């Protein structure tokens, strides 16, 4: 029989889909306030793999990934998703060029 252990800390990442550059910059600022320093920022990529978000976010969507310096416990991911939902609402109030200017999906790498 194995011995129960606590999971190791993991690397927090976020995938962001945005309808404008403002969405990425607002997301970056708010995410850093919540989760600390960003240690990796991907290039801005074209997001044309699906039209799922088009009704709420418009066309010409882009995607970017961030990872954060501070490691997290994997059990905290559900709480982090609630925080990113709140951040999406805040960004929606400050950017009025789309019904839903950003979609922020957190995850982690171990």
C-alpha distance (Angstrom), angle and dihedral (degrees) to the residues before:
residue distance angle dihedral
X1 . . .
X2 3.81 . .
X3 3.76 126.2 .
X4 3.78 118.2 -114.3
X5 3.80 113.5 -117.5
X6 3.76 136.0 178.3
X7 3.81 115.9 -105.0
X8 3.77 118.2 -103.1
X9 3.82 118.5 -110.0
X10 3.79 114.7 -89.4
X11 3.81 137.2 -150.7
X12 3.82 113.3 -98.8
X13 3.80 114.0 -137.3
X14 3.79 132.8 176.6
X15 3.77 129.8 -156.9
X16 3.78 111.9 -154.5
X17 3.77 126.7 -165.6
X18 3.79 113.2 -167.0
X19 3.76 139.2 176.8
X20 3.83 93.6 -147.0
X21 3.80 143.2 16.3
X22 3.82 87.7 -105.4
X23 3.80 88.6 64.9
X24 3.80 91.6 57.3
X25 3.80 94.6 46.7
X26 3.81 93.6 46.4
X27 3.82 90.0 47.3
X28 3.80 92.5 49.1
X29 3.81 92.7 51.2
X30 3.80 95.2 47.2
X31 3.81 94.8 41.8
X32 3.81 91.2 52.9
X33 3.80 90.2 51.5
X34 3.81 89.7 53.5
X35 3.80 102.8 36.6
X36 3.79 107.8 19.2
X37 3.79 132.8 -121.9
X38 3.77 120.8 4.8
X39 3.79 110.8 -131.6
X40 3.80 98.0 -177.5
X41 3.79 131.9 33.0
X42 3.80 119.5 -179.4
X43 3.75 123.8 -144.4
X44 3.79 114.8 -93.2
X45 3.79 106.3 -91.8
X46 3.79 132.1 -161.0
X47 3.80 110.8 -105.6
X48 3.79 106.6 -154.1
X49 3.80 101.6 129.6
X50 3.79 94.6 106.6
X51 3.79 139.2 8.1
X52 3.82 91.5 -140.7
X53 3.83 93.8 113.7
X54 3.81 96.8 39.0
X55 3.82 96.6 94.2
X56 3.82 93.1 55.6
X57 3.80 100.6 28.8
X58 3.80 107.5 28.2
X59 3.79 129.2 -128.5
X60 3.79 132.4 -56.1
X61 3.79 92.9 50.9
X62 3.79 122.1 179.9
X63 3.81 132.6 -159.3
X64 3.79 133.9 -147.0
X65 3.79 134.1 176.0
X66 3.80 128.5 -145.8
X67 3.78 130.0 -172.9
X68 3.77 125.6 -164.7
X69 3.77 131.6 -131.7
X70 3.81 95.9 -135.9
X71 3.81 115.1 76.1
X72 3.81 120.3 -134.6
X73 3.78 137.7 -155.2
X74 3.82 109.0 -101.7
X75 3.81 91.6 -130.6
X76 3.80 89.2 67.1
X77 3.82 94.9 66.9
X78 3.82 95.2 96.4
X79 3.81 90.8 54.3
X80 3.80 90.1 47.0
X81 3.82 89.7 53.9
X82 3.81 89.3 55.0
X83 3.81 88.9 51.7
X84 3.81 92.9 49.7
X85 3.82 89.7 49.4
X86 3.82 88.0 55.1
X87 3.81 90.3 48.5
X88 3.82 90.5 51.8
X89 3.82 88.4 55.3
X90 3.82 91.5 49.6
X91 3.79 91.3 50.2
X92 3.82 90.9 48.0
X93 3.80 88.9 56.9
X94 3.81 93.1 51.1
X95 3.83 98.9 41.6
X96 3.77 114.0 53.4
X97 3.82 101.1 176.6
X98 3.83 93.9 94.8
X99 3.78 138.5 26.7
X100 3.80 88.5 -120.8
X101 3.81 111.3 14.2
X102 3.84 97.2 -178.8
X103 3.77 142.7 24.0
X104 3.82 113.9 -160.8
X105 3.79 117.5 -166.7
X106 3.80 117.7 -176.1
X107 3.77 124.4 -156.0
X108 3.77 139.4 148.5
X109 3.78 143.3 -126.2
X110 3.78 123.4 -144.0
